[in-house]
Amino acid sequence: MSVILIIDDSPTELHLFQNMLEKSGFETLVADSGEEGIRQAEVSRPDCILMDVVMPGMNGFQATRKLTQDPRTSSIPVIMITTKDQETDKIWGMRQGAVEYIVKPIGQKDLVARINAVMAD
């Protein structure tokens, strides 16, 4: 069973993504900040990370950059998920090491398909 770490400061979004992924057979871990997400990724080494962009403190761009620069977590694919549908943010996210950029809202089938695609690469 694949393990997905969901990093988002919104309890509603955490619950929504956790519910969708667990119904699809994934095991989930959650973190409500970039800092906590990095700690969890270092310890648990999930198969994939869903990263919110806009968070207080360390934002998703900063957290993704730290994860991709750390040899312990650099092989974990990071999918950025945000409400911001701006091409400049997508480009910036990819430059920080994200492998995919998804705009909320996203349906369960599409989310699962994109997670499976990045884990297959």
DAGI-V558683 format. One line per field, one symbol per residue. phi: phi as a letter, one per 20 degrees, with the letter a starting at -180 (. if undefined). psi: psi as a letter, one per 20 degrees, with the letter a starting at -180 (. if undefined). burial: # if it has 9 or more other ideal C-beta (glycine too) atoms within 8 Angstrom, else .. A space follows every 10 residues. Layout:
# DAGI-V558683
phi = ???
psi = ???
burial = ???
This chain:
# DAGI-V558683
phi = .fddeddbee gffgffffff fffeneeccc bdbfffffgf ffeelffbce cfeebfmfef ffffffffee gfcfeefdde cbeeecgfff fffffeofeb cdeffcfgff fffffgffff f
psi = pqppppopio hggggghggg ghhjjqqqqq qjrgghgggh hhgimrhqpp oqgoqqcorh gggggggiip hhihipppop priomphhhg ggghhiiqiq oppqqqrggg ggghghghhh .
burial = .#######.. ..##..##.# ##...#.### ########## ##.#.#.### #####..### ########.# ..##.##### ##......## .###.##### ###....... ##.##.###. .
